[in-house]
Amino acid sequence: MLRFKVSFSLAFIAAQIAGAQTQPVTPDTLKWPTGTFSIIAYDSATGDIGGAVQSRVFSVGNGVLWAESAVGIATTQAIVDVSYGPQALALLRQGLTAEQAIKQVLANDPDPDPARWTKDGRQFAIIDAKGNVFSHTGPKASTWAGGKYCSAPHTCTAQGNILAGQGVVDSMVAAFERTPGRLHLRLVAALEGGQRAGGDTRGQQSAALIIVNVKKGCGIWLNNDVILRLQVDDSPEPIKELRRLAERPEAQRRNTSCRVTP
């Protein structure tokens, strides 16, 4: 029985690696596959700032989404340097705009592993607490890679890499713009739109969502700034599970002192 389990595990790992190798990547851009699509957005009616992400990697929410109330939100992905998230929030606290923060973080990146984890492959987006939005996709991000901004009066940016094509981010933005209601449900709708358009070409595994506000203390407990944080770390249908969690009554709860439209 032990021999069977070991053989099965090795065969499974080999199949996963073989599947990843079918993607159009090169040795100077990947240590391991990191295909991901995400959306970050600002709701001017409620002051909520949030983001959602899906990927064919385990527990994607642990590295991609970074948010702080009264400061903003950042997403860092593709040839990811996780430190971009904390750096972005620190610069926003200093008063930099989304665009200024992204340019500063990129300028400060020493590119410590250009052969395998190149700075030119990073994908990075920010929305600050004033609703300014900016995104960046490096020229060596794994194809297909790119992004799309929402059209006024909506504020959002969708981005991804190792995607089925431009249609993924187009569909995400379209779904976000046409979906009414609270921000967290609009973000889930955007992920659903991206998945319908082909999503991550390697498939699905994990998803995450976070909501904060331009005001502090909007969570439901004392001194809690996070309105909602959800993670689906390992699932064949993570967006479907994220939808189930987001629709629970508990997901609607927040500090009543924060302004919310009916």
N, C-alpha and C positions, 0 to 999 in steps of 0.2 A: 504493500500500500504506500509506504514512504517513497519507494522508487517511482511509483506511478505519479505521486504528487509532484516530485521534483521534476520528472520528465514533462508533466503537463505545464508546470510553471515556466520551465525553460522554453517550451514551445510557444507559450503565450507571449513571453517577452520577445522572442524572436519575431513573432508575427507583428507585434506592436512596432518594433524597430523597422521591420520591412515596410510597414505601412507608412511610417514617418519618412522613410527614404524615398518614397514616391513623390514627395513634395519638391517643388523647384527651389531647393535651398543649396547653399554652398558652404564649404568648410569655414570660410571666414565670417559667416554670419550666425552660426548656431552651435551651441554646445548640446542643446536638446530642443525639440520642437516647442514653440511658444505661441502658436496661433490663437488669437483672441479677438473678440469684438466687444466694444464697450460704448456707452453713451453717458455723458454727463449733461446736466441741465439745471436751469434756474427758473423758478416759478415766481414771477413778480407779484402775483396776487397774494401769495402766502408768505413769501420770503424764503421758501424752502429751496435748498440746494442739494442735489443728489446725483447718484450715478448707479449704473448697473453694468454687469459684465458677464460674459459666458465664454468658456474655452474648453478645448479637449485636453486640459491638464487638470491634475488633482488640486482642489482647494485654491482656485484662482483668486478668490477674494482676499487671500492673505498677502498678496503682493501688489495688486493692481490699483485698488481704490483707496484714496487718502482724502479725508474730509475733516474740517474743523468748523464749528459754528462761528459766525461773525468773521470768518476768514475766507473760506472757499473750498473747492474740491479739485483734486488732480487725479489723473489716471496715467500710469506709466506701464508700458507693455512692449511687445515685440522683443528686440534684443535688450531685455529689460535691465535697468539699474534701479533696484528698489529704492535706493537713497534719493532718487528724484522726487518721490512723494514728500518725505519730510522736508527736503530742501525747498520745494515749492511752497509749502505751507509757511515755512519760516520767512521766506521772501515776501509772501503776501501779508504776513503780520507786520512787516516793515513798511508796508504801504505801496509795494510795487503792484502794477497791474498784471493781469494774466499774461499778456504778451511779454512784458518786461521780465517777469519771473521765468518764463520758458527760455528766453534768450540768455538770461543770466546763468541758469542751471546748465544749459548746453555749453556756454562759454567756459564754465568752471570744470567741466568734465575732462579729466586727464586722459581718458581713453586708455585705461590700464591693460586691456587685453584686445588690441585691435585685430589680431589674427583670428580669434574665435568669437569675440563678443563685442564687435565693433560699435563705437559710438554712432557711426553713420546708419546703424540699423534701429536706433531707438525710436519709439513712438510715444508721444507725450501730449497731454491736453489739460487745460486748466480753465475753470470758471471762478472768478473772484467774487467777493461778497457784494460788489456793485453790479454784478451781471456782465462784466466784461469776459469775453471768451476768446481763446486762442488755442490752436493745436499745431503739432509738428509731426511729420512722418519722415524719417531719415531715408536717403536714397537706397540704402541696403537692407531695409526692412523686407522680410520674406514675402514674396508675391503670393496673391495679390495684396497690396497694402495701400491704404489711403484713408481719407476721411471726408466728412461732409458737415457743413454747418446748417443749422435750422435757418429758416427765413423769418424775418420780422413779422409779427411781434414776438415770436418764440425765441428762446435762447437755449441752444443746445449744440453739441458737437458729437458726432458718431465717428468712430474710427476702428480699424481692425487690420489684422495681418494674417496671412495664410487663409484668405477668404476666397469664396467662389467668384468674387468680382465686385465691381463698383455697385452693382445692384444691391449688395448686402447693406452698405451704409445708406444708400438712397432709400431703401425700404425701411430701415430703422427710423430715419428722420421723418419719412412720410407717416409712419405709424404713430410716432410721437406727436406730430402736429395735428393729426386728425382725432386723437383720443382725448375725450374730456375727463375731468375728475382730478383726483389727487396725484401728486407728482410720482409717487412710488408705483402706481398702477400704469401711468403713462410710460414710465421707464421699462416696466415689464413688457408692455405692448410693443415697445421699440425692439426689445430682444426677440420677441416673437416674430416681428416683421423681418428682422435680419436672418433668423433661422429659416423662415419660409423662402427667402431668396438664396439659400444655399449655405449661409453661415460659414463656420470654420470647416474647411474642406476635409478635415480629419474626423469630424463628428462632434459629439457632445460629451461632457463629463461633469463640469462644475459651473456654478453661477453664484453671483453675489449682488447685494444691493445695499446702499447706505443713503440715509437722508439726514441732513442737519438743517439749520436755519441761519439767516443773517443775524438773528438774535440769539443770545445764550440762554440756556436753561429751558429749552423747549421739549426736552424729554419728560417722561411721566414720573420720574423719581427725583428726589432732591439732588441738586447740582448735576443733573444729567443733561448734557448738550446733544446727545444723539437721539433723534426721534425714532429712527428705525434702522436696524442692521440685521440683514438676513444673509445666511450662507448655505448653499447646497454644495457639499464638497465632493460627492461621488455618486452620480446617478446617471442612468441611461437617458433620462429626460429631465435635466436640471432646470430648464426654463419652465416646464410644466409644474415642477415642484415649487419653484420660486413663486409662480402664480398662485398656487394653493396657499402658501404661507402669506403672501401679500394680501390676499382677500380675507384672511381671518379678521374677526372684529378687533382683536388685540393690535393688529397692524395699523389701525386707524387712531389709536390712542396717542395723546400728546398733551402737553401742558396747556391748559385753556387760556393762559395769559398771552400765548402767541396767537397772532392774527391768522385766522383760517376762514376761507370762503365756504359757504354752505355746500 
